[in-house]
């Protein structure tokens, strides 16, 4: 079914990157975006110099929906970002409903380390409603299933 949806879908972007900028080397996504552009791949790159903060904008939501592939870059403090978790939730929705493809990268973290030993994948969810937090947990679980590592997000701690 997903392949039928994908073949009928007209995508605006080839790739959308979901990442926590503060965890990445300054030019990592910029260099990756440039290299993809050089070989003819149209990747959506948010303006990291603007104050996009932790709120997810309409522009970002639309870019996720209009991207054929989503790439999440899991980094040291990825899950401490409500914006990243909201984007991931939207990505998992698009994977399920629009046939979007999902890939992931571990940036300066090792998947074999698991999450709890690192102690850095904990999300501080105080002030967020339980329904939103459950959506984030579900998105992380789905990403985990897609990654084929059943224990990858098992150590993620969510405390309220």
Contact map, one row per residue, 1 for C-alpha under 8 A:
1111100000000000000000000000000000000000000000000000000000000000000000000000000000000000000000000010000000000000000000000000000000000000000000000000000000000000
1111110000000000000000000000000000000000000000000000000000000000000000000000000000000000000000011111000000000000000000000000000000000000000000000000000000000000
1111111000000000000000000000000000000000000000000000000000000000000000000000000000000000000000000010000000000000000000000000000000000000000000000000000000000000
1111111100000000000000000000000000000000000000000000000000000000000000000000000000000000000000000000000000000000000000000000000000000000000000000000000000000000
1111111110000000000000000000000000000000000000000000000000000000000000000000000000000000000000000110000000000000000000000000000000000000000000000000000000000000
0111111110000000000000000000000000000000000000000000000000000000000100000000000000000000000000000111000000000000000000000000000000000000000000000000000000000000
0011111111000000000000000000000000000000000000000000000000000000000000000000000000000000000000000000000000000000000000000000000000000000000000000000000000000000
0001111111000000000000000000000000000000000000000000000000000000000000000000000000000000000000000000000000000000000000000000000000000000000000000000000000000000
0000111111100000000000000000000000000000000000000000000000000000000000000000000000000000000000000100000000000000000000000000000000000000000000000000000000000000
0000001111110000000000000000000000000000000000000000000000000000000000000000000000000000000000000000000000000000000000000000000000000000000000000000000000000000
0000000011111100000000000000000000000000000000000000000000000000011100000000000000000000000000000000000000000000000000000000000000000000000000000000000000000000
0000000001111100000000000000000000000000000000000000000000000010011100000000000000000000000000000000000000000000000000000000000000000000000000000000000000000000
0000000000111111000000000000000000000000011100000000000000000010011100000000000000000000000000000000000000000000000000000000000000000000000000000000000000000000
0000000000111111000000000000000000000000111100000000000000000000001110000000000000000000000000000000000000000000000000000000000000000000000000000000000000000000
0000000000001111100000000000000000000000111100000000000000000000001111100000000000000000000000000000000000000000000000000000000000000000000000000000000000000000
0000000000001111110000000000000000000000001110000000000000000011001111100000000000000000000000000000000000000000000000000000000000000000000000000000000000000000
0000000000000011111000000000000000000000001110000000000000000000000001111000000000000000000000000000000000000000000000000000000000000000000000000000000000000000
0000000000000001111100000000000000000000000000000000000000000000000001111000000000010011000000000000000000000000000000000000000000000000000000000000000000000000
0000000000000000111110000000000000000000000000000000000000000000000000011110010000010000000000000000000000000000000000000000000000000000000000000000000000000000
0000000000000000011111110000000000000000000000000000000000000000000000001010110010010000000000000000000000000000000000000000000000000000000000000000000000000000
0000000000000000001111110100000000000000000000010000000000000000000000000000000000000000000000000000000000000000000000000000000000000000000000000000000000000000
0000000000000000000111110000000000000000000000000000000000000000000000000000000000000000000000000000000000000000000000000000000000000000000000000000000000000000
0000000000000000000111111000000000000000000000000000000000000000000000000011110000000000000000000000000000000000000000000000000000000000000000000000000000000000
0000000000000000000111111111100000000000000000000000000000000000000000000010000000000000000000000000000000100000000000000000000000000000000000000000000000000000
0000000000000000000000111111000000000000000000000000000000000000000000000000000000000000000000000000000000000000000000000000000000000000000000000000000000000000
0000000000000000000010011111100000000000000000000000000000000000000000000000000000000000000000000000000000000000000000000000000000000000000000000000000000000000
0000000000000000000000011111111000000000000000000000000000000000000000000000000000000000000000000000000000000000000000000000000000000000000000000000000000000000
0000000000000000000000011111111100000000000000000000000000000000000000000000000000000000000000000000000000000000000000000000000000000000000000000000000000000000
0000000000000000000000010111111110000000000010000000000000000000000000000000000000000000000000000000000000000000000000000000000000000000000000000000000000000000
0000000000000000000000000011111111000000000010000000000000000000000000000000000000000000000000000000000000000000000000000000000000000000000000000000000000000000
0000000000000000000000000011111111100000000000000000000000000000000000000000000000000000000000000000000000000000000000000000000000000000000000000000000000000000
0000000000000000000000000001111111110000000000000000000000000000000000000000000000000000000000000000000000000000000000000000000000000000000000000000000000000000
0000000000000000000000000000111111111000001010000000000000000000000000000000000000000000000000000000000000000000000000000000000000000000000000000000000000000000
0000000000000000000000000000011111111100000000000000000000000000000000000000000000000000000000000000000000000000000000000000000000000000000000000000000000000000
0000000000000000000000000000001111111110000000000000000000000000000000000000000000000000000000000000000000000000000000000000000000000000000000000000000000000000
0000000000000000000000000000000111111111111000000000000000000000000000000000000000000000000000000000000000000000000000000000000000000000000000000000000000000000
0000000000000000000000000000000011111111111000000000000000000000000000000000000000000000000000000000000000000000000000000000000000000000000000000000000000000000
0000000000000000000000000000000001111111100000000000000000000000000000000000000000000000000000000000000000000000000000000000000000000000000000000000000000000000
0000000000000000000000000000000000111111100000000000000000000000000000000000000000000000000000000000000000000000000000000000000000000000000000000000000000000000
0000000000000000000000000000000000011111110000000000000000000000000000000000000000000000000000000000000000000000000000000000000000000000000000000000000000000000
0000000000000110000000000000000000011111111000000000000000000000000000000000000000000000000000000000000000000000000000000000000000000000000000000000000000000000
0000000000001110000000000000000000011001111100000000000000000000000000000000000000000000000000000000000000000000000000000000000000000000000000000000000000000000
0000000000001111100000000000000010011000111110000000000000000000000000000000000000000000000000000000000000000000000000000000000000000000000000000000000000000000
0000000000001111100000000000000000000000011111000000000000000010001000000000000000000000000000000000000000000000000000000000000000000000000000000000000000000000
0000000000000001100000000000110010000000001111100000000000000000000000000000000000000000000000000000000000000000000000000000000000000000000000000000000000000000
0000000000000000000000000000000000000000000111110000000000010000000000000000000000000000000000000000000000000000000000000000000000000000000000000000000000000000
0000000000000000000000000000000000000000000011111100000000000000000000000000000000000000000000000000000000000000000000000000000000000000000000000000000000000000
0000000000000000000010000000000000000000000001111111000000000000000000000000000000000000000000000000000000000000000000000000000000000000000000000000000000000000
0000000000000000000000000000000000000000000000111110000000000000000000000000000000000000000000000000000000000000000000000000000000000000000000000000000000000000
0000000000000000000000000000000000000000000000111111000000000000000000000000000000000000000000000000000000000000000000000000000000000000000000000000000000000000
0000000000000000000000000000000000000000000000011111100000000000000000000000000000000000000000000000000000000000000000000000000000000000000000000000000000000000
0000000000000000000000000000000000000000000000010111111110000000000000000000000000000000000000000000000000000000000000000000000000000000000000000000000000000000
0000000000000000000000000000000000000000000000000011111000000000000000000000000000100000000000000000000000000000000000000000000000000000000000000000000000000000
0000000000000000000000000000000000000000000000000001111100000000000000000000000011110000000000000000000000000000000000000000000000000000000000000000000000000000
0000000000000000000000000000000000000000000000000001111110000000000000000000000001100000000000000000000000000000000000000000000000000000000000000000000000000000
0000000000000000000000000000000000000000000000000001011111011000000000000000000000100110000000000000000000000000000000000000000000000000000000000000000000000000
0000000000000000000000000000000000000000000000000001001111111000000000000000000000000000000000000000000000000000000000000000000000000000000000000000000000000000
0000000000000000000000000000000000000000000000000000000111111100000000000000000000000000000000000000000000000000000000000000000000000000000000000000000000000000
0000000000000000000000000000000000000000000000000000000011111110000000000000000000000000000000000000000000000000000000000000000000000000000000000000000000000000
0000000000000000000000000000000000000000000001000000000111111111000000000000000000000000000000000000000000000000000000000000000000000000000000000000000000000000
0000000000000000000000000000000000000000000000000000000111111111100000000000000000000010010000000000000000000000000000000000000000000000000000000000000000000000
0000000000000000000000000000000000000000000000000000000001111111110000000000000000000000000000000000000000000000000000000000000000000000000000000000000000000000
0000000000011001000000000000000000000000000100000000000000111111111000000000000000000000000000000000000000000000000000000000000000000000000000000000000000000000
0000000000000001000000000000000000000000000000000000000000011111111001000000000000000010011001000000000000000000000000000000000000000000000000000000000000000000
0000000000000000000000000000000000000000000000000000000000001111111000000000000000000000011001000000000000000000000000000000000000000000000000000000000000000000
0000000000111000000000000000000000000000000000000000000000000111111100000000000000000000000000000000000000000000000000000000000000000000000000000000000000000000
0000000000111111000000000000000000000000000100000000000000000011111111000000000000000000000000000001000000000000000000000000000000000000000000000000000000000000
0000010000111111000000000000000000000000000000000000000000000000011111000000000000000000000000000011100000000000000000000000000000000000000000000000000000000000
0000000000000111000000000000000000000000000000000000000000000000001111100000000000000000000000000001111000000000000000000000000000000000000000000000000000000000
0000000000000011110000000000000000000000000000000000000000000001001111110000000000000000001000000001111000000000000000000000000000000000000000000000000000000000
0000000000000011110000000000000000000000000000000000000000000000000011111000000000000000000000000000011110000000000000000000000000000000000000000000000000000000
0000000000000000111000000000000000000000000000000000000000000000000001111100000000000001000000000000011110000000000000000000000000000000000000000000000000000000
0000000000000000111100000000000000000000000000000000000000000000000000111110000000000000000000000000000111100000000000000000000000000000000000000000000000000000
0000000000000000001000000000000000000000000000000000000000000000000000011111010000000000000000000000000111101000000000000000000000000000000000000000000000000000
0000000000000000001100110000000000000000000000000000000000000000000000001111110000000000000000000000000001111000000000000000000000000000000000000000000000000000
0000000000000000000000100000000000000000000000000000000000000000000000000111110000000000000000000000000000111000000000011000000000000000000000000000000000000000
0000000000000000000100100000000000000000000000000000000000000000000000000011111110000000000000000000000000000000000000011100000000000000000000000000000000000000
0000000000000000001100100000000000000000000000000000000000000000000000000111111110010000000000000000000000000000000000001000000000000000000000000000000000000000
0000000000000000000000000000000000000000000000000000000000000000000000000000111111011000000000000000000000000000000000001110000000000000000000000000000000000000
0000000000000000000000000000000000000000000000000000000000000000000000000000111111000000000000000000000000000000000000001111000000000000000000000000000000000000
0000000000000000000100000000000000000000000000000000010000000000000000000000111111111000000000000000000000000000000000000010000000000000000000000000000000000000
0000000000000000000000000000000000000000000000000000011000000000000000000000001111111100000000000000000000000000000000000000000000000000000000000000000000000000
0000000000000000000000000000000000000000000000000000111100000000000000000000000011111110000000000000000000000000000000000000000000000000000000000000000000000000
0000000000000000011100000000000000000000000000000000010000000000000000000000011011111111000000000000000000000000000000000000000000000000000000000000000000000000
0000000000000000000000000000000000000000000000000000000000000000000000000000001011111111100000000000000000000000000000000000000000000001001000000000000000000000
0000000000000000000000000000000000000000000000000000000100000000000000000000000001111111110000000000000000000000000000000000000000000001000000000000000000000000
0000000000000000010000000000000000000000000000000000000100001001000000000000000000111111111000000000000000000000000000000000000000000000000000000000000000000000
0000000000000000010000000000000000000000000000000000000000000000000000010000000000011111111100000000000000000000000000000000000000000001001100000000000000000000
0000000000000000000000000000000000000000000000000000000000000000000000000000000000001111111110000000000000000000000000000000000000000011011100000000000000000000
0000000000000000000000000000000000000000000000000000000000001001100000000000000000000111111111000000000000000000000000000000000000000000000000000000000000000000
0000000000000000000000000000000000000000000000000000000000000001100001000000000000000011111111100001010000000000000000000000000000000000000000000000000000000000
0000000000000000000000000000000000000000000000000000000000000000000000000000000000000001111111110000000000000000000000000000000000000000001001100000000000000000
0000000000000000000000000000000000000000000000000000000000000000000000000000000000000000111111111100000000000000000000000000000000000000000000000000000000000000
0000000000000000000000000000000000000000000000000000000000000001100000000000000000000000011111111111000000000000000000000000000000000000000000000000000000000000
0000000000000000000000000000000000000000000000000000000000000000000000000000000000000000001111111111110000000000000000000000000000000000000000000000000000000000
0100000000000000000000000000000000000000000000000000000000000000000000000000000000000000000111111111000000000000000000000000000000000000000000000000000000000000
0100000000000000000000000000000000000000000000000000000000000000000000000000000000000000000011111111000000000000000000000000000000000000000000000000000000000000
0100110010000000000000000000000000000000000000000000000000000000000000000000000000000000000011111111000000000000000000000000000000000000000000000000000000000000
1110110000000000000000000000000000000000000000000000000000000000000100000000000000000000000001111111100000000000000000000000000000000000000000000000000000000000
0100010000000000000000000000000000000000000000000000000000000000001111000000000000000000001001111111110000000000000000000000000000000000000000000000000000000000
0000000000000000000000000000000000000000000000000000000000000000000111000000000000000000000000100011111000000000000000000000000000000000000000000000000000000000
0000000000000000000000000000000000000000000000000000000000000000000011110000000000000000001000100001111100000000000000000000000000000000000000000100000000000000
0000000000000000000000000000000000000000000000000000000000000000000011110000000000000000000000000000111110000000000000000000000000000000000000000010000000000000
0000000000000000000000000000000000000000000000000000000000000000000000111100000000000000000000000000011111000000000000000000000000000000000000000010000000000000
0000000000000000000000000000000000000000000000000000000000000000000000111100000000000000000000000000001111100000000000000000000000000000000000000000000000000000
0000000000000000000000000000000000000000000000000000000000000000000000001110000000000000000000000000000111111110000000000000000000000000000000000000000000000000
0000000000000000000000010000000000000000000000000000000000000000000000001111000000000000000000000000000011111100000000000000000000000000000000000000000000000000
0000000000000000000000000000000000000000000000000000000000000000000000000011000000000000000000000000000001111100000000000000000000000000000000000000000000000000
0000000000000000000000000000000000000000000000000000000000000000000000000111000000000000000000000000000001111110100000000000000000000000000000000000000000000000
0000000000000000000000000000000000000000000000000000000000000000000000000000000000000000000000000000000001111111110000000000000000000000000000000000000000000000
0000000000000000000000000000000000000000000000000000000000000000000000000000000000000000000000000000000001001111111000000000000000000000000000000000000100000000
0000000000000000000000000000000000000000000000000000000000000000000000000000000000000000000000000000000000000111110000000000000000000000000000000000000100000000
0000000000000000000000000000000000000000000000000000000000000000000000000000000000000000000000000000000000001111111011000000000000000000000000000000000000000000
0000000000000000000000000000000000000000000000000000000000000000000000000000000000000000000000000000000000000111111111000000000000000000000000000000001111100000
0000000000000000000000000000000000000000000000000000000000000000000000000000000000000000000000000000000000000010111111111000000000000000000000000000000111110000
0000000000000000000000000000000000000000000000000000000000000000000000000000000000000000000000000000000000000000011111111000000000000000000000000000000000111000
0000000000000000000000000000000000000000000000000000000000000000000000000000000000000000000000000000000000000000111111100000000000000000000000000000000000100000
0000000000000000000000000000000000000000000000000000000000000000000000000000000000000000000000000000000000000000111111111000000000000000000000000000000000000000
0000000000000000000000000000000000000000000000000000000000000000000000000000000000000000000000000000000000000000001111111100000000000000000000000000000000000000
0000000000000000000000000000000000000000000000000000000000000000000000000001100000000000000000000000000000000000001101111100000000000000000000000000000000000000
0000000000000000000000000000000000000000000000000000000000000000000000000001111100000000000000000000000000000000001101111110000000000000000000000000000000011000
0000000000000000000000000000000000000000000000000000000000000000000000000000101100000000000000000000000000000000000000111111000000000000000000000000000000011100
0000000000000000000000000000000000000000000000000000000000000000000000000000001110000000000000000000000000000000000000001111100000000000000000000000000000001110
0000000000000000000000000000000000000000000000000000000000000000000000000000000100000000000000000000000000000000000000000111110000000000000000000000000000000111
0000000000000000000000000000000000000000000000000000000000000000000000000000000000000000000000000000000000000000000000000011111100001000000000000000000000000111
0000000000000000000000000000000000000000000000000000000000000000000000000000000000000000000000000000000000000000000000000001111100000000000000000000000000000011
0000000000000000000000000000000000000000000000000000000000000000000000000000000000000000000000000000000000000000000000000000111110000000000000000000000000000000
0000000000000000000000000000000000000000000000000000000000000000000000000000000000000000000000000000000000000000000000000000111111011000000000000000000000000000
0000000000000000000000000000000000000000000000000000000000000000000000000000000000000000000000000000000000000000000000000000001111111000000000000000000000000000
0000000000000000000000000000000000000000000000000000000000000000000000000000000000000000000000000000000000000000000000000000000111111100000000000000000000000000
0000000000000000000000000000000000000000000000000000000000000000000000000000000000000000000000000000000000000000000000000000000011111110000000000000000000000000
0000000000000000000000000000000000000000000000000000000000000000000000000000000000000000000000000000000000000000000000000000000111111111000000000000000000000000
0000000000000000000000000000000000000000000000000000000000000000000000000000000000000000000000000000000000000000000000000000100111111111100000000000000000000000
0000000000000000000000000000000000000000000000000000000000000000000000000000000000000000000000000000000000000000000000000000000001111111110000000000000000000000
0000000000000000000000000000000000000000000000000000000000000000000000000000000000000000100000000000000000000000000000000000000000111111111000000000000000000000
0000000000000000000000000000000000000000000000000000000000000000000000000000000000001101100000000000000000000000000000000000000000011111111100000000000000000000
0000000000000000000000000000000000000000000000000000000000000000000000000000000000000000000000000000000000000000000000000000000000001111111110000000000000000000
0000000000000000000000000000000000000000000000000000000000000000000000000000000000000000100000000000000000000000000000000000000000000111111111000000000000000000
0000000000000000000000000000000000000000000000000000000000000000000000000000000000001001100100000000000000000000000000000000000000000011111111100000000000000000
0000000000000000000000000000000000000000000000000000000000000000000000000000000000000001100000000000000000000000000000000000000000000001111111110000000010000000
0000000000000000000000000000000000000000000000000000000000000000000000000000000000000000000000000000000000000000000000000000000000000000111111111000000010000000
0000000000000000000000000000000000000000000000000000000000000000000000000000000000000000000100000000000000000000000000000000000000000000011111111100000000000000
0000000000000000000000000000000000000000000000000000000000000000000000000000000000000000000100000000000000000000000000000000000000000000001111111110000000000000
0000000000000000000000000000000000000000000000000000000000000000000000000000000000000000000000000000000000000000000000000000000000000000000111111111111110000000
0000000000000000000000000000000000000000000000000000000000000000000000000000000000000000000000000000000000000000000000000000000000000000000011111111110000000000
0000000000000000000000000000000000000000000000000000000000000000000000000000000000000000000000000000010000000000000000000000000000000000000001111111100000000000
0000000000000000000000000000000000000000000000000000000000000000000000000000000000000000000000000000001100000000000000000000000000000000000000111111100000000000
0000000000000000000000000000000000000000000000000000000000000000000000000000000000000000000000000000000000000000000000000000000000000000000000011111110000000000
0000000000000000000000000000000000000000000000000000000000000000000000000000000000000000000000000000000000000000000000000000000000000000000000011111111100000000
0000000000000000000000000000000000000000000000000000000000000000000000000000000000000000000000000000000000000000000000000000000000000000000000011001111111000000
0000000000000000000000000000000000000000000000000000000000000000000000000000000000000000000000000000000000000000010000000000000000000000000000010000111111100000
0000000000000000000000000000000000000000000000000000000000000000000000000000000000000000000000000000000000000011011000000000000000000000000000010000111111100000
0000000000000000000000000000000000000000000000000000000000000000000000000000000000000000000000000000000000000000011000000000000000000000000110010000011111110000
0000000000000000000000000000000000000000000000000000000000000000000000000000000000000000000000000000000000000000011000000000000000000000000000000000011111110000
0000000000000000000000000000000000000000000000000000000000000000000000000000000000000000000000000000000000000000011110000000000000000000000000000000001111111000
0000000000000000000000000000000000000000000000000000000000000000000000000000000000000000000000000000000000000000001100001100000000000000000000000000000011111100
0000000000000000000000000000000000000000000000000000000000000000000000000000000000000000000000000000000000000000000100001110000000000000000000000000000000111110
0000000000000000000000000000000000000000000000000000000000000000000000000000000000000000000000000000000000000000000000000111100000000000000000000000000000011111
0000000000000000000000000000000000000000000000000000000000000000000000000000000000000000000000000000000000000000000000000011110000000000000000000000000000001111
0000000000000000000000000000000000000000000000000000000000000000000000000000000000000000000000000000000000000000000000000001110000000000000000000000000000000111
